[in-house]
Every structure is written in C-alpha cells, then in structure tokens.
Amino acid sequence: MSRFLNSSLTKLVPYTPGEQPQGGGYVKLNTNESPFPPSEGVLNALCVSEAQKLNLYSDPTLNPIVSALSKRFGVENKNVYAGNGSDEVLAIAMYAFGENGFQYPDITYGFYSVIADFFRINCARPALKADFTIDISDYMGNDRAIIIANPNAPTGIFLPLSDIEKILSANPDQVVIVDEAYVEFGGESASRLLPKHENLLVVGTFSKAWNLAGARLGYAVGSEELISDLNRLRCSFHPYNINRLSLLAGQKAVEEEKYYIACREKIILTRARVQAALESLGFTCTPSKANFIFARPPKGDAERVYRALYEKKVLVRYFPSGRTKEYLRISVGSDEQMDKFLDAVKSIL
C-alpha cells in the first residue's frame, strides 16, 4: 500500500470474490451465477440503438427498474430502491442504519463484515447452532440493527418467515434487513410482511435468479421512509449508479419473469438430483433453498477434494476456516456441468 493511504484503512481486509478464470475449459461452480442466459426480450433490448445512447446519462430516478419492481411486489415506486448490485444496496443500507451497530450470524455472507469494517460499524456476530441454523433468541430485544441472509450463505438454509416476523416484532426500533439473494430457489419472500413492519428492508439481486450477474443490479423494498433514506445517501454519493443498459435489462427481465421461473425450476430439480447423488457417495448436505449445495465430503477433507477438483478444472468454493472448513459450496449449474462435477468427484473419492 502507498504511504498516502488513510491510516484508518490500512487494516481493511477486502472481500475475496470467487475466482473468474480467463481461460476456457472450466466447469465454473464457484460464484452462484445462473447457467442460463438472459431472456430473449433482454437480449433484443440491448441493441445497437440503445448502445448509441451511452453518450447520455442514465435516468437518475431509476424509473425503468423501479417501476417494474413496484408492479412485481405490489407496492408503489416510493417503496423501491435500486442499486449497482445488491452489494451497493447493502453497503448504503448498513451505513445508513448502522449508527448503533449491526448484528448478523457468525457464518453468513462475508461481505457484511467487509462493509462493517469499511464504515467502522460495530458488529456482533452470534454463533449459528451446531446444525448451521439461526437461534432467533439471539436476535430478540436487540439494541443494534439486524441483517439476515435468507436463505443464508453459504449454508443455503432458509429461516421461516414466522421466525423473521418474531425478530421484527421484537425489534421495533431497529432496522431489520433481510437479504434475499437466493429466495427464489425455494424460500418465501419477507416482502409480504412489509405492510405490518416499518422496520423491514428486503434486499434482492438480479445476479442469481434473474441470470444477470454481469449487469450489476440490485434492489431493496421497504417503507417510504427507509427508501427515502437510501436515496438520500445514493444521491449524495452516486446519483447515476446504474447504467442505461442495466436499467433496461432489469426492466425487461421483470416483464418476462415466466422465462426466469422456468430457469429456476430447472435449477431446483438439478439441485435435488445432485444433492441425492452426493449423499449416496457419503457427503453430508444442508437442506439448501438456494442455487448452491453446501456439502461435507465423507471424511471432511474438503480442502483435498477442492484442490483435486481444481486440478480437473472444476471450480467450487472452499472457506478454509472455522466450522466451514470441512464443507464445499457448489453452485448448481446446467445438467451437463453437474454431470462433469459428479464424474470428477467420483474419480477423486
């Protein structure tokens, strides 16, 4: 680092994304992307005539995607916020509502802690139970804001909405963020709880269930007051935060959700097939409701299996510390990709 860097940032540890290989020939199951392309309407919309408008700024009101999402969730535009990927949404929300700190599980999406360190937000991290589920008693009568990934990452375990509502009711003076990056793969959105809980902020992304990871598009749904807070920060920092083509892609995707529902259903079926195959080989898997499988190899030697898969050009995710060190997170790809993965696993075992 340079000698000019702010001294308060010298100990910042950046988030480490899954590897993005530049060469071909890899079976890429390490970043929870969709194996399917965007819908035809999205592809047709991203045409030459639209690209020619890139000399113009995008709509600072973000109306194309905000209006589409408001219709989808049955709310008004004032209840929807859009961001440059859900990571930006989460960062702004944690900065906006973290004056008294945040609380989230010790095993969850690693970017929460990076954001907290960046903004110097004090955080508490209650441990998940032995089966990787959340003990909701840890979140009752809290003096901090709360963030819960639901389904959780990297476990894929879904916390029932009845428990989410208990947490919301027990913390009426704290914002509760429910990060639903994977909810479309078998969970249930907490957005239906919005009319009863002004402290609820539901965050989502187009990177998983909408086949648009490269578009960098995320959103939040909440009360008019919470969304106004987020827009106050956005317009003070990055008013043109979403480019024209991503706004258009997101709008068209929402309008063609039937296509994406079909893609999700295929992923769910493939997930069940691959999980059953892994369990027949002696793996232990959590009950995933996400587009990935969290699996422990027969002897818990996840690092050995991870490295052996890498040598075979099969990429999965390995988290080499704490209770996750015996597990692999395997994104659910196409049937062809998953067959190659299973063949590789069998040869390694």
JORADA-V111038 format. One record per residue. N is the residue number from 0. SS is DSSP state (a for helix, b for strand, c for the rest). PHI is phi as a letter, one per 40 degrees, with the letter a starting at -180 (none if undefined). Layout:
{{N	SS	PHI} {N	SS	PHI}}
This chain:
{{0	c	none} {1	c	c} {2	c	c} {3	c	c} {4	c	c} {5	c	d} {6	a	c} {7	a	c} {8	a	b} {9	c	c} {10	c	c} {11	c	c} {12	c	b} {13	c	c} {14	c	c} {15	c	b} {16	c	c} {17	c	c} {18	c	c} {19	c	b} {20	c	c} {21	c	c} {22	c	c} {23	c	c} {24	c	g} {25	c	c} {26	b	c} {27	b	c} {28	c	b} {29	c	b} {30	c	b} {31	c	f} {32	c	c} {33	c	c} {34	c	c} {35	c	b} {36	c	c} {37	c	c} {38	c	c} {39	a	c} {40	a	c} {41	a	c} {42	a	c} {43	a	c} {44	a	c} {45	c	c} {46	c	b} {47	a	c} {48	a	c} {49	a	c} {50	a	c} {51	a	c} {52	a	c} {53	a	c} {54	a	c} {55	c	b} {56	c	c} {57	c	c} {58	c	c} {59	c	c} {60	c	c} {61	c	f} {62	a	d} {63	a	d} {64	a	c} {65	a	c} {66	a	c} {67	a	c} {68	a	c} {69	a	c} {70	a	c} {71	a	c} {72	a	c} {73	c	g} {74	c	b} {75	c	c} {76	a	d} {77	a	c} {78	a	b} {79	b	b} {80	b	b} {81	b	b} {82	b	a} {83	c	c} {84	a	g} {85	a	c} {86	a	c} {87	a	c} {88	a	c} {89	a	c} {90	a	c} {91	a	c} {92	a	c} {93	a	c} {94	a	c} {95	a	c} {96	a	b} {97	c	b} {98	c	d} {99	c	c} {100	c	h} {101	b	b} {102	b	b} {103	c	a} {104	c	c} {105	c	c} {106	c	b} {107	c	a} {108	c	c} {109	c	c} {110	a	c} {111	a	d} {112	a	c} {113	a	c} {114	a	c} {115	a	d} {116	a	c} {117	a	c} {118	c	c} {119	c	f} {120	c	c} {121	c	c} {122	b	b} {123	b	b} {124	c	b} {125	c	c} {126	c	c} {127	c	c} {128	c	c} {129	c	d} {130	c	c} {131	c	g} {132	c	c} {133	c	c} {134	c	c} {135	a	c} {136	a	c} {137	a	c} {138	a	b} {139	c	c} {140	c	g} {141	c	c} {142	c	b} {143	c	b} {144	b	c} {145	b	b} {146	b	b} {147	b	b} {148	b	c} {149	c	a} {150	c	c} {151	c	c} {152	c	b} {153	c	c} {154	c	c} {155	c	g} {156	c	c} {157	c	c} {158	c	c} {159	c	d} {160	a	c} {161	a	c} {162	a	c} {163	a	d} {164	a	c} {165	a	c} {166	a	c} {167	a	c} {168	a	c} {169	a	c} {170	c	b} {171	c	c} {172	c	b} {173	c	b} {174	c	c} {175	b	b} {176	b	c} {177	b	b} {178	b	c} {179	c	b} {180	c	d} {181	c	b} {182	a	c} {183	a	c} {184	a	c} {185	c	h} {186	c	c} {187	c	b} {188	c	c} {189	a	c} {190	a	d} {191	a	c} {192	a	c} {193	a	d} {194	a	d} {195	a	b} {196	c	b} {197	c	c} {198	c	c} {199	b	c} {200	b	b} {201	b	c} {202	b	b} {203	b	b} {204	b	a} {205	c	c} {206	c	c} {207	c	b} {208	c	c} {209	c	b} {210	c	f} {211	c	b} {212	a	d} {213	a	c} {214	a	c} {215	c	f} {216	c	a} {217	b	b} {218	b	a} {219	b	b} {220	b	b} {221	b	a} {222	c	c} {223	a	d} {224	a	c} {225	a	c} {226	a	c} {227	a	c} {228	a	c} {229	a	c} {230	a	c} {231	a	d} {232	a	c} {233	a	d} {234	a	c} {235	a	c} {236	a	b} {237	c	a} {238	c	c} {239	c	b} {240	c	c} {241	c	b} {242	c	c} {243	a	d} {244	a	c} {245	a	c} {246	a	d} {247	a	c} {248	a	c} {249	a	c} {250	a	d} {251	a	c} {252	a	c} {253	a	c} {254	a	c} {255	c	b} {256	a	c} {257	a	d} {258	a	c} {259	a	c} {260	a	c} {261	a	c} {262	a	c} {263	a	c} {264	a	c} {265	a	c} {266	a	c} {267	a	c} {268	a	c} {269	a	c} {270	a	d} {271	a	c} {272	a	c} {273	a	c} {274	a	c} {275	a	c} {276	a	c} {277	a	c} {278	a	c} {279	a	c} {280	c	c} {281	c	g} {282	c	c} {283	b	b} {284	b	b} {285	c	c} {286	c	c} {287	c	c} {288	c	b} {289	c	b} {290	c	c} {291	b	a} {292	b	b} {293	b	b} {294	b	b} {295	b	b} {296	c	c} {297	c	d} {298	c	b} {299	c	g} {300	c	c} {301	a	c} {302	a	c} {303	a	c} {304	a	c} {305	a	d} {306	a	c} {307	a	c} {308	a	c} {309	a	c} {310	a	c} {311	c	c} {312	c	g} {313	b	b} {314	b	c} {315	c	b} {316	b	b} {317	b	b} {318	c	b} {319	c	c} {320	c	a} {321	a	f} {322	a	c} {323	a	c} {324	c	c} {325	c	c} {326	b	b} {327	b	b} {328	b	b} {329	b	b} {330	b	c} {331	c	c} {332	c	c} {333	c	c} {334	a	d} {335	a	c} {336	a	c} {337	a	c} {338	a	c} {339	a	c} {340	a	c} {341	a	c} {342	a	c} {343	a	c} {344	a	c} {345	a	c} {346	a	c} {347	a	c} {348	c	c}}
